């Protein structure tokens, strides 16, 4: 067996052991050996290496039902961190909510910073300041109210971020991967992770603040449908919104009609297993929305019957989605959902 072949096998075994303990938090050497389908002797050597690199933490010995006591090993969720940045609109002003999380998603840094300047350079400088404080940050995830074509922002909050290249600017200040995605897309991803919605299920998420245009997302098998030029789900280009530019004067009745039409449209086109409605100012409940849908002849004639979920967890779901985004190059990525 060549050295390269041996190295690849070793790396694969290490990956199996790390992902197993990442998911299970605690295990013995024998359990780790079984998870990686390797001998206990090989497991001993690999566990020693993982303890020395502080990926695993050695715990106390516990008596087994038979045989000698065995040592418990714990996954060290603090050996890697990620910087999450959410650009949010509050009272027609932007702010940045910054978090540094470990591999379990637990925050060790949390700050809300005004972003009145709406300058990409200011965001990059903030990223460097936080990165310099945490040497274990491996990547940055960013959510923002807008869409991108490749790495270039083409549509955003009042067009203030149009033309931005987040990755290029931040990499002038920090030498780590930068991943960027629309906030409504990430809210759908985050909700699916937080609530354990099955990977094979196709999920549609709708974020529709009463005084703004909606964002719609489609998510399945750890994959977001972004469409050509990243325009999938850009609500303002749906037929019912092309002539509704003045959202500030929108009545609640018209808002409700728009929401129902979007549900009917996506139910007919993509037939999702569930449709998640992220509440903003509206007060519609799941029961009310389902009742309104059941009065629609079109809905009654459509064969698909999606679960209708109404939630006010937009901000929390966004951050779970940013974690998913930031960890996309991690070996633990596919274990998140």
Secondary structure, DSSP 8 states (H G I E B T S, - for coil): --HHHHHHHHHHHHHHHHHHHHHHSEE-HHHHHHHHT--HHHHHHHHHHHHHTTSEEEEEEE--SSSS-EEEEEE-GGG-EEEEEEEEEETTEEEEEEEEEETTS-EEEEEEEE-TT--HHHHHHHHHHHHHH-TTEEEEEEEESEEEETTEEEEEGGGTTTT--HHHHHTTT--SEEEEEEHHHHHHHHHHHHTT--TTS-EEEEE--TTS--EEEEEETTEE---GGG-TTBGGGSGGGTT---GGG--HHHHHHHHHHHHHHHHHHT--SEEEEE-SS----HHHHHHHHTT-HHHHH-S---EEEEES-HHHHHHHHHHHHHTTTSTTGGG--
